Amino acid sequence: MLWLLALFMALASCSPVLQPLVQERGLTCVGYRGAPAELPAISIDLRGDIEAHVFDGATPTLSQLPLNTWAGSARDHRLEYRAWRTTGRDGIFNVHLEVQVTGYANVFVNFGAQSDRGNGDPGLSRVDNGLAVGSGSNPYPRRSTFSMALGTIHRNINYNLVGNWRL
């Protein structure tokens, strides 16, 4: 009897809510569904922001480094971000990304840094990722931060934010 109850609970957690049972993409049991088709993927080049904003130590205030609004933001989903670099010691510096999401959808964020080999640079490919949780019905955004420690040996680093909306 208990196994039957467990089976029904497992099936209920995998079934779509407010969606038809037959879907073009198929039905899979995952922690969360993908975003509706009208929410486009996010791809932002952060290189200019990080190279232009270098701070010593503490996180900059919003007046020192204001948020940028993603061009695909709308009334029901809004993404704001800012990126900067902090000076480091012993051949290491840190790069930071702050993401603020307003709305019911969440954003799965990949914050990446890449450089090519050459001129003494051994090459770099680094990613920090995670879920930036939306604010739900609250009009104030939720903040998520991502950061990476990188070596000063790397030159000509490309930084990017790639994300997908999740419900």
C-alpha positions in Angstrom: 0.0 0.0 0.0 2.8 2.4 0.8 4.5 1.7 -2.5 1.3 2.7 -4.3 1.2 6.0 -2.5 4.9 6.6 -3.3 4.2 5.8 -6.9 1.3 8.3 -7.1 3.4 11.0 -5.4 6.3 10.4 -7.9 3.9 10.7 -10.8 2.3 13.8 -9.5 5.7 15.5 -9.0 6.6 14.7 -12.7 3.4 15.8 -14.3 3.1 19.3 -15.9 0.9 21.9 -14.2 -1.5 23.7 -16.5 -0.1 22.0 -19.6 -1.5 19.3 -21.8 -0.4 15.8 -21.1 1.2 15.3 -24.5 4.0 17.7 -25.2 6.2 18.2 -28.3 9.3 18.1 -26.1 8.2 15.0 -24.2 7.6 14.6 -20.5 10.5 14.2 -18.2 10.8 14.5 -14.4 13.2 17.3 -13.6 13.5 19.6 -10.6 11.9 22.4 -12.6 10.4 23.0 -16.0 12.1 25.1 -18.7 10.8 28.6 -19.4 8.0 29.2 -21.8 9.1 29.8 -25.4 8.5 33.5 -25.2 11.4 34.0 -22.7 14.6 34.1 -24.7 17.9 32.8 -23.6 20.3 35.3 -22.0 23.8 36.0 -23.5 25.7 39.1 -22.3 29.3 40.0 -23.0 30.8 41.2 -19.7 34.3 41.9 -20.8 33.9 45.7 -21.1 32.2 46.0 -17.7 34.8 44.0 -15.8 37.8 45.7 -17.4 36.2 49.2 -16.8 35.3 48.6 -13.2 38.2 47.6 -10.9 37.8 48.1 -7.2 40.0 47.5 -4.1 38.5 45.1 -1.6 34.9 45.5 -0.7 31.8 45.2 -2.9 31.1 48.5 -4.6 27.9 50.3 -3.7 25.1 50.8 -6.2 26.0 54.4 -6.5 29.6 53.4 -7.4 28.5 50.7 -9.8 24.9 50.8 -10.9 22.9 47.9 -12.2 22.4 47.3 -16.0 19.0 46.1 -17.2 19.0 43.2 -19.7 17.5 44.2 -23.0 15.0 41.3 -23.0 13.5 42.3 -19.6 9.7 42.9 -19.5 7.1 43.7 -16.9 6.7 40.1 -15.7 10.4 39.2 -15.8 13.3 41.5 -15.2 17.0 40.8 -15.0 19.5 43.3 -13.8 23.3 42.8 -13.4 26.6 44.3 -12.7 30.1 42.9 -13.0 33.5 44.1 -11.7 37.0 43.0 -10.8 38.8 43.3 -7.5 42.6 43.6 -7.2 44.2 40.7 -5.6 47.5 39.5 -4.1 50.1 36.8 -5.0 49.2 36.7 -8.7 45.4 36.3 -8.2 42.5 38.7 -8.8 38.8 38.1 -8.4 35.9 38.8 -10.9 32.4 39.2 -9.6 28.9 39.1 -11.1 25.7 40.3 -9.3 22.4 39.3 -10.8 19.0 40.5 -9.6 15.8 38.8 -10.8 12.3 40.2 -10.4 9.3 38.0 -11.3 8.2 34.4 -10.9 10.8 32.9 -13.2 14.3 32.0 -12.1 17.5 32.2 -14.2 20.1 29.4 -14.4 23.3 31.4 -14.8 26.7 30.4 -16.3 29.3 33.0 -15.5 32.3 32.2 -17.7 35.9 33.3 -18.3 38.0 32.2 -21.2 41.4 33.1 -22.7 43.5 31.6 -25.4 46.9 30.1 -25.1 49.9 32.3 -26.2 52.3 34.9 -25.0 52.9 33.1 -21.8 49.2 32.5 -21.1 48.5 28.8 -20.5 44.8 29.3 -21.5 41.8 29.5 -19.3 38.3 28.1 -19.2 36.4 28.7 -16.0 32.7 28.7 -15.1 30.8 29.5 -12.0 27.1 28.6 -12.3 23.9 28.4 -10.2 20.3 29.4 -10.0 19.4 33.1 -9.5 16.0 32.9 -7.8 13.3 35.3 -8.9 11.4 37.4 -6.4 8.0 35.8 -7.0 5.1 38.2 -6.2 7.5 40.5 -4.3 8.2 43.7 -6.3 11.8 43.8 -5.0 14.4 41.7 -6.8 16.4 38.9 -5.2 20.1 39.1 -5.5 22.5 36.4 -6.4 26.3 36.7 -6.7 28.9 34.7 -8.6 32.7 35.0 -8.4 35.9 33.5 -9.6 39.5 33.8 -8.6 41.8 34.0 -11.6 45.5 34.2 -12.1 47.2 37.4 -13.4 49.1 35.2 -15.8 46.0 35.2 -18.0 45.7 37.9 -20.7 42.9 38.9 -23.0 40.2 37.2 -21.0 36.6 37.1 -22.3 33.9 37.2 -19.7 30.3 36.3 -20.4 26.9 35.7 -18.8 24.8 33.0 -20.4 21.5 32.1 -18.8 18.2 30.3 -19.3 14.9 31.1 -17.6 13.3 28.5 -15.4 9.9 28.3 -13.8 
